Amino acid sequence: MEIQNFINGQFLPSVSNKWLDNYNPANGEVYGKLPNSTKADVDNAYIAAKSAFPTWSQTTLEERSRILIKISELLETHLQRFAEAESIDNGKPINLAQTVDIPRAASNFRFFANAITQYSSESHESVGHQAINYTLRQPIGVVGCISPWNLPLYLFTWKIAPAIAAGNCVVAKPSEITPMTAYLLGEICKEAGLPKGVLNIVHGLGKTTGQAIIEHPDIEAISFTGGTTTGAHIAKIAAPMFKKLSLELGGKNPNIIFDDCDYNDMLETTIRSSFANQGQICLCGSRIFIESSIYEKFKKDFVEKTKQLKIGHPSKSDTQIGALVSKSQLEKIKNYITIAKEENGVVLCGGNEFTVENFENGYYFEPTIIEVKTNTCTINQEEVFGPVVSIMPFNTEDEVLQMANTTKYGLSATLWTNNLKRSIRISNQLQVGLVWVNTWMLRDLRTPFGGTKASGLGREGGFEALRFFTEAKNICIKY
């Protein structure tokens, strides 16, 4: 199948007619092609967006909201089609795409459809000066949105929905590894009546298509989710151009387990927070610290439950661990296992490629637990982004806090304890943007999302996203 760009409401090949192969991770075979768009394609997308902006930015909030809700409803209507496409493209289990990825994409549109109608401006009476100040939040203009391959439509829409809800027009690039659902979204937007040029989707490599977006002199803001190295590259280019930047980057998240937790709930959730989506979620708890008094029990139970996870073809309803997204990701993870062993890590389970019958060329890897002796080892300091976690014991609160905070990342943390004072005390001291206490991935879309240190810049979600995609203008009137 040949994917095309979506520019000015039309599906078009790239100007250069250059193509990339699209692989099915479950069998390692090419099943389609996508454009490797160039600066010319991005320029065309920008022209379409710029032409649409004057009308879209003045479209009533009620009308914008109505269109976004319609997109949400159409995603729900076509949930199965989108879920199958996401599973084939990404390698994730079909049941995960059905219950998480596509419903969340629909929720993103619905949430911001409602949020924009409640997003109010401010006014301040300057008492004693006979003046009033009021602050407008106006759309920026044309913005660039670049999303990753791990949660393709989920994170693509997380950027697009607030951008267009706020009145901007968008030039968007999905990951070249997982382009299918973004392509299908163009059809949904046409059916929902989104005006031409409001959303433009260009496909291609980061070094060509993505580079053209971030370098474009008239794209006023960049929202990017992906690796920290790429984020630094974007900042280096965009900052001197004074573009607004939102960067949601990597994580090496601690999962801290005290002996007073609800043990069974913790164990079940830790399996999920370790290996959901093959561990390819920036929020996975990949460094697990367990209080010494329950360490041996946890190690035994965690290994036993991990070995029970069903690895299989993503289309099977009972599959819990599907395929990794690409051959390069598989090789990267194998390399980290080698490094962990060289640094005296003990592989308690997993650590090997896995072969699924009849799909021997697929990119499968066993869920892996590595026992480490120090938090400074490579496997505890670098983002693996796969079904690999480390475990190690701790004795004191101060000790585990020090280990949890000693990485260059600061995205999220999970804390398991029934001691209320401890939960508040530790949560306040963790150097992260998000803490879950006695749960994981419980999200309220009204809350700010993002990280500290090398995990990013700025916040997404709720009114934070609408603030990013608007500019504040204060007007002072003396009467």
N, C-alpha and C positions, 0 to 999 in steps of 0.2 A: 504494500500500500504506500502511495506517495502522499506524504503530508505536505501542505502548502502554508505559506504565510497568510495571515488575515489582516489585510490593510484596507482601510476605508470601506469596511463592510464587504470586501470581496476576498475570495481565496485566490492567491497568486503564487506562482513559482518565484524563486529568487531571480534578480536581474541577471546575475552571472550564470544562472542555470547550473550551479555547483551543488552536489548532493552528498549527504552523509548516510552511512548505513545505520539502521535502527535494529538493535539486537533484542531477542527474547532471552532473558537471563535463565529461564527454566530449561532451555535446551541448547543455548549458545549459538543459535542460528539467526541469521539476518531475516527479518520478516517485513521490512519496509525501508523507505528512504525519507529523509527530510532535507529541507534546504539548508545550505550553509550560507546564510545571508551575509551580505557585505554592507559597507557604509552606504551604498546606493539604496539598499532596501530600508535601512534605518532612516535615511533621509526622506524616503517616500512615506514611511510611517509617521515621521515627525510632521511632514506637510499636511497629512490627513488629520492628525491630532490638532495641529495648530488651527486648521480651518474649522474644525468642529468646536473648538473651545469657546468662542464668543457666545454661541447659542447654548451649548451645554452648561456653561457656568451661570447662565441666567435662567436656566430651566428651573421651575419651582421645585422646592424640596419634596412636595407631594408627588410630583411626576417622576423625579429621580427615584424616590422610594418605591413607587409602583413598579417601575421597570426592574429594579433590583429584586423585589419580591417575586416578580414573574420569573426571573432567572433562577431564583432559588426553587420555585415550584417545578420548573422544567427539569432541573437537576434531580429532584426527587422522583419525578415521573420517569426519567431515564436512568435511574440509579443502577440498575443491573448492567446496562450497556457500559456505563462509565466505570463501574467496578471491574468488569471483565477487562476493559481496556487498561485500567490501572494495574491490575494484577499481571497481565501479559507484559506490559511495558517495564514494570519495576521488579517483578519477581516475588512480590508480597503475596501472602495467602489471600485468596478471593474473599474469605470471610472477614478479613481485616479491612479490605477495601469496601466491602458492603456495609460494615457496621461502624467504621471510623472515618476513613478518608473521604468518601463521597458525601455522607451525611454532614460532616464538618464543613465541607466546601459549600454545601447548601446553606448551612447555618451562618457561614461568614457573610453571604449576601443578605440573608434575612436580618442578621444582627445590625449590620451597618445601614440597611434600609430603614430600620427603626431608629437607630442611633442618630442619624442625620436630622431627623425631625425633632429631636430633643436637644440638639447641640446649640446652645444659646450664646449670644454675644453678651457683653457686660457694659454697664454704664455706671458712672461715678459722679455724683454731684460734688463740686468743689465749693464747699460751704465757705462763705465770706468773700468769695471771688466772683460771685454771680456767673458761674460757668458750669458747664456739664461736659464730661468726657464720656464718649462711648467708643468701644473697641469692636471693630469688625474682624471676622475670621474669613478671609477671602481665599478662594482656590489659587494655587500657585501658577498653574498653566499646564504645560506638558511635562509629565514626570516619567521616569524610567523605573520599571519594576523587574527585578531579576531573581528568579526562584530556583531552589535546588531539586535534586532528584529523589530524595528520600520520602517526602510526602508531597508528591507532585502537584495535584490539584488543590489539596488542602492548603499548602503554603502559597501557591500561585494566587488563589482567590483571597487569601488573608491580606495580600497587598493590594490587589486590584479593587476589591469591594470598597474599602474606605477611600481609595484615591478617587474613584468615579463618584462615590456618594458625596464627597466634598466638592464636586464640580470640576475636577481636573479631567484632562484627557491623557491617555496612557500609551506608552510604547513599552511593551512587555516581552521578556524573553524567558521561556521555560528552559529547564535543563535539556541539553541536546541528548542526554541519555534516556530521558522519559518525556517525550514531547506529545504523546498521543492525546491525553485528556485535555491539554491546553488547546490542541487543534480542534477537538470536539466542542470545546467551550465556545468557539467562534460560532458554530451552528446554533447553539443555544441563545447566544446574544442576539443573533439576527432574528430568531423566532420570537424573542421577548420584546423586540422593537427598540433595542438600544441603537441610538442614532449612529450613522456611519462616522468613523473616525474617532469615536470616544474611546474605544479599546482597539489597539492594534497589536497583533502578536507576530513577532519575528523569531524564526528558529535559526539555530546555528551554534557554533562553538563560542566559548567565552572569549577566546583570543581574537575572534573576528567580529561576530555579532555583538557580544557583550561589550567589547572594547569600543565599538562604534557608538553604543548607547552612552557609556560613561564619558566618552570624549566629546559628545555632541555639544556644541557651544550653547544651544538654546533649550536643551532639556534641563529643567531647573532643579530637579531633585532626583536622588537615586535611593531606592529602597532595595536592599540586597540581603538575601539569606544564603549562607554557604560557609566555606572554609575561611579560617582566620587569615591565611596567607593571601587569598584572593581579596578579602576585605581590606587588608593593608594596601594592596595594589590599587584598589578603587579609591581609597582615601587619598593616596598620593596624587592621583590624577584629578579627582573631583574637588579636593579642598582648595587648591590654588584658583580654581574656577568659581569658588564660592557657591557651590551647589549645596543644598540641604542633603544631609546624609543620615540614613538609618541602616545600621549594619547589625544583623543578627548572625553571630558567628559560632565558633566551636565551643565545646564543653568537655570537661572531664569531671563529671559530677559525683560527689560523695554520697553514699548511702550509709547513714550512721544508725547502728542498731544497739539499743540498750537492753539489758536483761529484763526490764519491767514492761516490755512491749506486749501487745497481744500477739503471741508468737505465731499462731496459725495464719492470722490475717497478714502479718508481716511476711511470712514465708511465701504465701501465694502471690502477694503483690511484688515481692522482690524477684520472683521468677519472671513476672511480666515486665518489671522495670529494667531488668537485665537484658531480656531477649526479644521483646516485642519488636516487630518489623525487622527481625534478624539483627537487633541491636543498632539499627541504622536510624536512630532518633537522637537529636542533639541533647535531649533531656534524659536519656537512659542513665541509670545509676551504675557507672562502670567501675567505681572504686568502692568496695563494700568493706566497711569497718565494723567489727562485731565485738561487743564487750566480752572480755576473756572468760567470764563465768559461764557463758552459753556458746562459746566459740566452737568447741568440738561437736556439740549437738547440732549447731547450725550447719557446720561443714558437712556432716554426715547427711542431714536431711536435704540440704540444698543440692548436693551432688546427686542424691537419689532422685529428686524431683526433676532435675535438669536432664538426667539420662532418660526420663520417661517422655520428654517432649518429642512429638511426632514431626520428623523431617520429611517433606514430601513435595510433590508437584503443587505449585500454587493454586491450581484449579480444583484440587481435592478439598472437600468440605472439612475433613478431619486434619488437614495440615496445620501445624502450629509454627513451624519454621520453614519458610520458603527459600527461594534462591536469593543470593546476593545480587546486587544490581548490575554488576559488570565483572568481566574477567580481571580488569586492573584492580578492582576492589578486593577480589578473592586473593590475588597475589600479594596485595598490601597486607592483608590479615595474616596470611601464611608467614610473611616476613616478620611480623610482630611476634608471632609464636616462637619463631627461631630466636629472636632477640631476648624474649622472656626466659627461655631455657638457658641461654648463654649467661644471663644475669641471675642464675640460680632460682628462678621461679619454678614451682612444681605444678605441672598440669594435672589437676585432679580428675578432670573428665574433658572429653572433646579434644580439640587441638588438631583435628585432621579434616581434610576434604571429605565430602560425603557423596556417594554415588546413588542416584535415584534410578531405579530400573527403567529402562527404555528412554532415559533422559541423561545418559552418561556424560554428555558434554555441557550440562548445566552447571551453574556456579553455586554449588551447595557447600556449606561448611557447618561442622558440628558446633552446637553451643558449648562454649569453653569456659572453664573455671580455672584460674591460676592462683595458687597460694604464693604470696610474696612475703619477703622479710622486711622490706623497707619501702616507704612511700616515695623515695627518690628514684626508684627504678623506672626504666623507660615506659613500661606498660602502665604505670601509674601517673606518668607526667604527660604523655602524648595521646591525642585523640585517635583511637583505633577505628571507631565507627563501624563496629561489626558485633557479632554474637560472642564477645569476649569480655569477661569481668575478672577482676582480681579480688581476693579476700585476704584480710589480715586482722589480727586481734588488737584491742586496745585496753588499757587499764583505767585511765582517768579521763574526765571530761576535758581537761586542758590539753592532754595529749592528743585526743581525737580532733579537737578544734584546730590544733596546730597543723595536723596532717591534712585535714579537710581544706584548709586555706592555703596550703603550700602547693599551688600550681599557678601557671600563668592564666588559667581560665577562672571564670566566676559566673557561670550561667545559672545552675540550679543545685539544690541539695534536697535529700530526703532524710527525715529524722523520725526514728521510731522510739517512742517513750510515752508512758502514761503519767509522767511527772510533769505537771503543768508549769511549775517554776523553771524546771530544766528546759522544757521545750521553748519557752519564751526567751530564756537566757541565751541558749545556743543559737536560736534563730536570729537574734539580734546581732550576734557576733560572726555569723557565717558571711563570708565575702562573696555573695551571690545576689542575683536579681530576683530569685524565686526560691522559696522554701516550702516543701510539702511536709506536713507533720502527720504521721500515721495514715498516709495515703500517697498516691502518685498519679500524675496526669489528670487530676481533677481540675478542670479548667472552667473559669467563669470569664466569658469573653469581655466583660466590662473592665477587667483588671489589667494593669500594665504588664507587659511581657518583654523581657530582654535581660542582658547580662552585664557584668562588670569586667574590668581588666581586658584580656584578649578575647572575651566572649561577645564583645560588641559595643555599639554606640547607639544611644537612644532607646526608646521604648515603643512597642507596638501594642495594639489592642485597645478597645474602648475609645474614650475620648483622646487618649494619647495618640492614637493613629490619626484621628481627625485633626488634632493639633499639628502633627507633622505635615499632613497634606494641605495645610492652609497657612497663610501668612497673617499675622496680627497687624492691624492698622488702627492706631488710636486717633480719634478726631475730637478736638477740644473747641467748644463753642461758648463764647462769652455772650451773655444775654443782658 
